[in-house]
Structure formats: C-alpha cells, structure tokens
Amino acid sequence: MIIRPEAYLCALPEGIETLKFAGYFDRERALIREWLARSPDAALRERLELEDEIAVRMPLEFTVTRETLLELLHVQAPEATNADIDRVMSDGRADWRLINGELRFHKDCAESLFLNAMRTLRHQEDTPLPTPTPDPALTKLLETGSRKMRHRIRHTIAPRPGDMRDGQPILVHIPLPRTDALSPDGAQTNLVIHDMTPGGYVSDALQRTVSFETTYHTGMRFFVEYSFDAAQVYHPADGGIEVPCPNVQPSDLAEQLPHIRFTPYLRALCREIVGDETRPLYIARRIYDYITKNIAYSYMRNYLCIESIAEFAALNRRGDCGVQALLFITLCRIAGIPARWQSGMTLKNGRVGSHDWARYCADPYGWLYADPARGGSSWLDEDTVRHDFYARSSDPQRMATCDAFQTDFDPPKRHTRSDPYDNQKGEIEYTDGPLYQIDCKRELLESVDL
C-alpha cells in the first residue's frame, strides 16, 4: 500500500496538532480515536489515520536524553559540552523533539554529529585536514574513462524472534537490481539468479523485488543469491554540441506530492541558487554545489514521519542521502531540468550498504548522476576531485534497485510499508499488518573487474 499524497496535505485539528508538537503521542492517539469515532469526511479521516501511524513511530525514533547524548559524544570528543549541544540544536544540525513534554534527540543523533557538526571538536579550525586519500575505484575510472564490474550478492531477511508466527500467511519482498533504462550502454545488465527460497516471483517493477507468498513456519528465512554486471562511464567537466536528452518523461519535470513539492520557499530558493545561469549542466551544478556546501549529512527519522522531505532539508539544512537527493531533484525540476530518483546499495570494501542518489538530464551528455551526500562528505574532506566527480558521475560499486520514489511493488503490499517510499532491505507482512523491524543480512560474495 502507498500512502496517498493527499493524506499529508490535509491539516490537523488544532488540539491534535498541539499534542503532536508537545510530544504527548499517547494522548494524541486517544484524541485521534475520538475524532475517528465521529465519522469525519474522507479526507480528514485519511489524514487522521496517517497521523495515528506517525504517532506510533515517533517515540521510537527519539529516545536519547541530553545526558545520554553528551555521554555518547564524549566517546570520540571528550571536550564536548552542553554548550556544543545547544549550538547544534540552534543551528539545526541536531534532530530533536519533545516526547511527553521532555527533550529527546534522535536515536542516531550522536553518529550524525560526528559526521560533520562536531568536526571542530576533533580538529582545531586552524589545523589543516589530512591530505585526502585517493579512492582506488575512482582513480581507475578517472584514468580509463570507464569501468565494468560483476557483483554477486546474497540477501536474507526474516522476522525477528518476537515476530515469528507459526502457521500464518506471510508476504515477503527482497530488492533486486534494476536494468538501467536511462543509459544506452546499460549500466546494469546480465542479472542471474543463482539460488533463492523456493516459490519466488521476480518482478520488473520500478522498485524491483523477488517476492514470496507462503505460510510461515518458525525459523524460516527468505533469501536470494544473484549476480549482475555494473558499468560506468566518467563524464568530464565540460561538453560539446547540445543534443536532446533521451527517455525524458513529463513526470521528470513534475511535482510528486507530498515530498517533491514546488513550494513558494523552494521556488524562491531555486531562483536565488540558479541566478542568471541558463545552461542545464551548469544550473544542475549550482544546485549540487549549494546542497553539498550547505546541507549537513544527518541520519534521519523514518521518512513516514516527515511531511515534505525536500522542504524539510532546505529549511533545516540537514538530511541523509535520500533527503539530499530529493532536494536536488525538486530544485532541478523547478529549474526545468529533468531529474529522477535512484536508490539501492553501495558495494565497497566487502560490504553492502544502503544509499540513495539522483539522475538528471543535461545536454550534451544525456542522463547524468548526482550524489549530493557523497559530494558533501568530499567537500568536508577538502577533496575537490571526489566533489567534482559526484556532480556528474557514479562508480560501478553500487546497485540500483529503485528507479522511482514512492511507487508500489509487484505484487503490492496490503499494508503500509516499513519504508513507504524506498526499498533497500526488504519488507515483510502478515495478513493483519506489517513488520517495521526485520532481520536483514546482505552479503557481498564477489566483486571483480571485467
């Protein structure tokens, strides 16, 4: 099930909204139930049902007290003080909310701060950063102009021990690599499924999965093992004769509510960023530079709990890879640059990690990559080579499983997904509801150059 955009666009009754922002989520849910019992109109009912689910998830996202956050910061920055916490709260780099009227920070707040905001606690401002270590993968791509690799992955998911329901019908989705329809040479090809749990159905949806619909028995685990080829071409800084962009759809320039929304603020911000530039490649570069230099990387609450992700990133000056990619896509579309979502996994150093990025179409190259999160970390490291690379190119040590944001599986889930917009770890549901937490193991069995 996909949450309808209209649900986010309906305002909340004042009393419910007051309890929400004070963090009294149990009382908020009780008031929501009272409103639902009055049989409100369909639009308000849908919004209240969505808000009820948000109220369940929010206390699980914000669990760290100020005292605990300071203890966590002291692990890597013994000199951190409460004044430092106040500073990152006031400038927007710490994600915090009131829970039952008391201050709580996001469960991953300490890790987020160590990525960027607390750098001055580990490096004195007058001490230069170490010389960036060259990335071997990028070095080879820059030197040769292209690179092709083959990856083999085994992906396993299962219910956690407390969620094992013997004899119950279960529906499981595990992500699979997409075939890249935007690149003429095919950035991802030759998908081979070597082994999987019997009975799997392989779809070709924009968020591609292998699904299993069966009766669950205690101890069951669901897996798929596959290989595929990934190729990338390096795009240098300047181009030549303009050519039309291939495969551009009207949706590549349109709003996609609620998160790719052309709000008055984002329109004004886009005008300021773009200025008098008219060339598509350089408009996209101005947007990329703005995000990588101004939006701090931060681990995020579940996307379901954010009402307008692109505007959230711009207003709060923080966001993870997906949030930054959505801001890039939204600003590009406002500026008339076709842009799309892409996400999946990074396959580096023998590990598999989740990651999101963007594609945009700019003459004379056609569809290019933009990875603002990688670009932002490169900017912080003063690595101008990597920062420039991720403005237009990508490396073959990643896998795209989603060619669209906020789209459904095949077959669709019956209940709200753990992540309603993206898919990198997989999803599990029983007939009476979804599992928001699952056991997931992703193994990179092989990565070789071709």
N, C-alpha and C positions, 0 to 999 in steps of 0.2 A: 504494500500500500504506500502511495506517495501522499504526503501531506499537501492538500490543496493550498496554493499561494494565498487565496482569498482569506484563509483562516488567520494568517498573520496580519492582514491589512485591516481587520476589524478591531476597533478599540475595545478596551476592557471597561466594565463598570468601575466607577471610582473606588468603591470600597475594596474590590478585589485587587485593583492596581496598587492601592495603598499598602495592603497586606503583602503583596508581592515584593515591593521595593524595601519594605521593612524586614523582609525575610521570614515572615510568620507563615510558612508554607502549609503547615497543618491547618491553621485557621483559614488560610486562603482556600484550601481544598474543600473545607466544610462549607464555606460561603458559595463556592462554585456549585456544590451539590444542591444547595438551596435554590440557586438560580436555575439550574437544570430542571429541578422539580416543578418550576413554574412554567415549563414548556415555552422557552423563548423562541423567537424566529430562528430559521435555519442558519443564517449567517452567524448570529451570536452564539447559537448552540455549538457550531463547529469551532468557533474561537475558544469557547469555554472548555470544550473537550481537549483541544490542543494545550490550553493553559494548564489544565489538570495534569497532563503528562509532563509538562515543563516543571511544574511544582514538585513532582516526584523526583526528577533528575537533579534539580539544582542543589539541594542539600548534599547530594553525593559528590558533586563537583567541588564544593567549597568546604573544606574540612580542616584547614590549617589555621591555628590561632597565631596571633602576633608573636607570642613567646616561642612557639614551636618554629615559626619561620626564622626567627633570629638564631635559634639553635642550629637549624639547617644551614643557614648562611655561614655560621662560624666554622663549619666543617672545611670550607675552602677559603673563607675570608674572615679570619679571627678578629680583624679590626672592624667588622661591620657593626653598626649601632642602630638604635631605634630611629635616629635621625636619617639614616640611609633608607630605612623602610618608609618613613614619612616622605622622603624625596621621591622615591619611585611610585608611591601612591599618588602624589600630587601631579607628577608629570605623565601619569597614565601607563607606566610600564609594569605595574603590578596589578594583577587581576584580583579584585576583592569585591565582596558583597556583605550585606548584613544577613545573618542567619539567626532567626529568633531575636532580632534586635542587637546581636553581637557581631563584631567584626570577624570575618573569616576570609582567608586567602585561598585561591585555587590550589588544588592538591599538588600541582606541578609548578607552583609559583617559584620556589627556590631554584629549580633547574632552569626555568625561563630566565631568571635574573642573572644567573651565571653565564648565560649565553651572550648577554650584551650589556644590560643595565649596570651590572656590578663590576664591569671591567676595570674601572678606576680604583677599585679596592684591591685588585690583583696586580695592576700595572700602574705605576705613577704616570701622570699625564706627561711629565717631561722626560720619560724614558721611552725611547723608540721601541716599537714592537719588533720581535724577531723577523728576519727575512723570511718571506713565505716559502714553504717547502713546495717544490713543483709537484703537481699531480701527475703521476706517470700516465694515467689514462688520457688526460687532456693533452699532455705533451705529445704523445703518439698521434693523436687526432690532429693537433695543430701542425705537426711536421708532415704528415702524409696527406692531409685533406679529407680523409675518410677512414672509417674503421668498421669492421664487422665481427660480431662475436656470436657464439652459441652458448645458451644458458640452459641448465637443467635444474628443475625445482621440484621439491616435494612439499605439498601444503596439506596440513592435517588440522581439522577442527573437531571439537566435541563439546557436549555440555559439561559444565563443571560438576563436581561430585554432588553438590546440593540440588542440582537441576536435572539429575538423571531420573526419568520417569518410565519405568519398565512397562512395555505394552502400549505406549501412547503413540499415535501418529505423529510424525516429525517431518519437517521440510528444511533442507539444508542447502545453502548456496556457497560455493567456493569460487573466488575470482579466477579467471583465465586471461591470458594475453589477447588483446585485440589485434586484428590486421589493420595496419595504418593506411587509411583510405586517402590521407592528405598528401602523402609523399609518393611521387610517381615510381620511385625505385622500391617502395615497400620497406618502411623502417622495421617492421616486424613481420616475419614470414616463417614458413615451414614449421608450424605448430604440430608437434607429435605428442600424443598422449600415450605414455608407456604403460601406465598402470593406474587403477583407481578402484574405489569401492564399487562393487557390482551395482548395476542399475542406474548409473549416472546418465543425465541428459545434458548434452553440450549445446548451449545456445549461441547465437550470434548477435545478441542484443548489444546496444551501445555500452552497457555495463555488462560485460560478458561473464558468464558463470558456467560451472557444471553443477547441476542440482541433483539432490537425492530426496525422493519422497517415499518413506517407508514406515515401518513400525519400529520404534526404538526399543532396544534391549540393553539393560545396564552394562556399561563398559564399552559400548560401541563407539568407534571413532570413524570419521569420514575423511578420505584422503584422495588426492590426485597427484600423480607424478608426470611431468611433461617437460619437453624441451622446445626451444624456438630459437630462431636467428634474429639478431638485432643489428641494424646497420645505421650509421650516422654519417652525415657529411658536414664538414666545417664551413660556415658562411663567414667570409671576411667582412671588414667594416664597411666597405662601400660597394656600390653596384654599377650597373651599366644601363642599358636601354630598358625602359619600363615595359613590362609585359603583363597581361591580365592575370589575376590570381585564379587558380583553378579551384573548382569544387566549393565556391562560396555560396552559402545558403542565406535566405533572408534572416533566419534565426541567428546568424553570426553577427548581425548588427542590431539585434533587438533586445529589449528588456526580457528578463526571465525572472518573474516575481517568485518569491519575495526578495531574493538576495542579489540578483543582478538588476538593480533598480536605478533609474536615471533620476535621482532626487535633485531638488534645487541646489543643495550643497555640493553634490558630486559634479553637477554641470558647471557650477562656478569654479570649483577646484580644477576641473579639466581645462577650462578656458585659461586659467592662470598658469597651469603647467605647460600647455601647448604654445601659448603666446602667438607669435606670428608665423610659426612653422607650418608649412603646407605639405611637405613631403612625407608620405606614410611611414617610411622606415625611420625617419628622424622624429616624427611625432611619437611613435612607439618607444623610441629610445628615451625621449624626455620623460615619458610616463614611467618607464622602467627605472630610470635614474632617480626620479622622485621617490618611488616606493623603496628602493634599495637603500637610499640615504636617509629616509625619514621614518619608515615603519619598522619598529623593533620586532625581531622574531620572538614569539611567545607561544608556549603551549596553551591550547585553548580548551574551554569548556565544550561539551558536546554541541555540535552545530545546531541541533534542535532548539537549544536554549538561547540562540541569537536571532533577533527578529529581522535584521537586514545586514548581512555579513559584510558586503563591500563598504557600506557607510560606517559600520562599526569600526573597520580597520582604519578608515580615514579620520574618523573623529577621535579615536582612542590611540592612534599611532602605534598599534601593535597588532600582531596576528601571526599564526603559523603559516606553513607553506600554502595550504589551501585558501586561507583567508587572504593572503597577499596575492595569490593567483586570481581570485575573484575580483579583487580591487583592480588589478591590471586589466582583466577582461572588460570590466564595466567601464573604466575610463577610456579604453581603446574604442569600445563600441560607441560611447558618447562622442568621441572624436571622429567617428566614421571609419575606423579601422576594424575589419572583420577579425573576430577573436573567438576562440573556443577553449573549453576546459579539457584537460587531460590529467589523468592520475593513475597511480599504480604503485610500483615498488622500485627501490634502488637496490642494485645487486653489486655490492662492493665489499672488498676485504673479507670475502667468505660469508657475508651476512646479507639478510633480506630486511629492508626497512620500508615503511610506508612513506609515500611522497606524492605531492600534487604540483602541477605546473600549468603553463598556458601555451597555446599556439596562437599566432596572429599572422595575417596575410599582408605582406607589404612588397610592392614591386622593388627590385626586379627579381626577387627570389621566390615568390610564392609564399607558402606556409613555412614560417619560422617558429622557433621555440623561444619562450621567455621563462626563466626560472628566477623570480624575484627573491625567493628565500635563499637560494644558493648565491645569488648576486649580492644580497645583503651581508651574508657572512663573509664573502670575499672582500667587500668594501670595508668591513670592520677590521679584517686582517691586512688591509692595505695591499691586497693582491689585485692589481689592476688587470692582469692577464685573465684571471678567472672571472673578474667582474665584467669585463668586456665580452668574454666567451658566452656567459649565460644570458646575455642580452639578445642573442640570435640563435644560439646553437645548443645542442644537448649531446650527451655521450651515450654510447651503446650499453652502458652498465645500468640500465633501468628497463622497466617493463611497464607498458601502458595497459591497464585492464579496463579503463573507463574513457570513452571518447565523448562523454557528455556528463553534465552535472544535473542532479535532481531528475533522474529518469528511472524507469522501472526495470526489474529483472524479467526474464523469460524462463520459467513461469513466474508470475508476480507473487510477491509475498501477500499474505492475507492480513497481516497485522503491521503496525508501524515498525520500521526497521530500527535496529540499534543506531545505525547511521542512515538517516533518510535520504542523504544526498550523494554519498560516496561509497566505495566498496573496495577494501584492501585486505581485510582479514577474513571476511565471510559473515554469514548470518545464519541463525538457527531459530526456528519457531515450532511450538506445538500448536494444536488446534485452538487452545484457549489463550494464546498470547506468545510474544517474542521473548527471547533471552537477550538481555542487554549486555551480559558478560559471558564470554565463552573461552574455552581453552583453545589456543591457536599456536601452531608450530609451523614456521616457514623455513625450510632448509635449502640452501644453495648448494646443490650437489656438484655442479660443474660450471665453470666459466672459462671458455677457451677462445682464442682468436682464430678467425677463419681466413 
